[in-house]
Amino acid sequence: MTTEVTQVTVEELATLMKTAAGVTVDPGELERRADSTFAEFGLDSLGLLGIVGELENRHGRALPNDAERCKSPRAFLDLVNVALTTGA
């Protein structure tokens, strides 16, 4: 049985920011400002760590250690999606 790996979207990241870190951000704004820092959206390192943990639980695999050190939504999504699709 194969499990289809789906990529984490901007919308999912915005939802995770709200549920895991209590930071509300409009997905459209997150997409438009994807190269802005997480700090500019009000997300700190502990909030990002919570998001990483939630994604690891959902996908049943560890994400790269660098995921919790990403500075921008674009860098985070790029790293996470490559890891989920390649198993790296």
C-alpha positions as CSV (number, residue, x, y, z in Angstrom):
1,M,0.0,0.0,0.0
2,T,1.5,3.3,-1.0
3,T,0.7,6.6,0.7
4,E,0.5,9.7,-1.5
5,V,2.6,12.4,-0.2
6,T,1.0,15.8,-0.5
7,Q,2.9,19.1,-0.4
8,V,2.4,21.6,2.4
9,T,0.6,24.6,0.9
10,V,0.7,28.2,1.9
11,E,-2.9,27.8,3.1
12,E,-1.9,24.9,5.3
13,L,1.1,26.8,6.7
14,A,-1.2,29.7,7.5
15,T,-3.6,27.3,9.3
16,L,-0.7,25.7,11.2
17,M,0.6,29.2,12.2
18,K,-2.8,29.8,13.8
19,T,-3.3,26.4,15.5
20,A,0.2,25.6,16.6
21,A,1.4,29.1,17.4
22,G,-1.6,31.3,17.8
23,V,-0.5,33.6,14.9
24,T,-3.3,34.6,12.5
25,V,-2.1,35.5,9.0
26,D,-4.1,35.7,5.8
27,P,-2.9,33.0,3.3
28,G,-2.9,35.5,0.5
29,E,-0.7,37.9,2.5
30,L,1.6,35.0,3.4
31,E,2.0,34.0,-0.2
32,R,2.6,37.6,-1.4
33,R,5.2,38.1,1.3
34,A,6.7,34.6,1.2
35,D,10.3,36.0,1.4
36,S,9.5,38.1,4.5
37,T,10.8,36.7,7.8
38,F,8.5,34.7,10.1
39,A,9.2,37.3,12.7
40,E,7.5,39.9,10.5
41,F,4.4,37.8,10.8
42,G,4.8,37.5,14.6
43,L,6.0,33.9,14.6
44,D,8.9,33.1,16.9
45,S,11.2,30.1,16.9
46,L,9.0,28.2,19.4
47,G,6.0,28.7,17.2
48,L,7.9,27.4,14.2
49,L,9.1,24.4,16.3
50,G,5.4,23.6,17.1
51,I,4.6,23.7,13.3
52,V,7.5,21.4,12.6
53,G,6.2,19.0,15.3
54,E,2.7,19.0,13.9
55,L,3.9,18.3,10.4
56,E,6.1,15.4,11.6
57,N,3.1,13.9,13.4
58,R,0.8,14.3,10.4
59,H,3.3,12.8,7.9
60,G,4.8,10.2,10.3
61,R,8.4,11.2,9.6
62,A,11.1,13.5,10.9
63,L,11.7,16.7,9.0
64,P,15.3,18.0,8.5
65,N,16.7,19.9,11.5
66,D,17.0,22.9,9.3
67,A,13.2,23.2,9.1
68,E,13.0,24.8,12.5
69,R,15.7,27.3,11.6
70,C,14.1,28.6,8.4
71,K,13.7,32.3,8.4
72,S,10.9,32.8,5.8
73,P,7.8,31.0,4.7
74,R,9.3,30.3,1.2
75,A,12.4,28.7,2.6
76,F,10.4,26.6,5.0
77,L,7.9,25.4,2.4
78,D,10.7,24.6,-0.1
79,L,12.7,22.6,2.5
80,V,9.7,20.8,3.9
81,N,8.2,19.9,0.6
82,V,11.5,18.6,-0.8
83,A,11.9,16.5,2.4
84,L,8.3,15.1,2.1
85,T,8.6,14.2,-1.6
86,T,12.1,12.8,-1.6
87,G,12.1,11.3,1.9
88,A,15.3,13.2,2.7
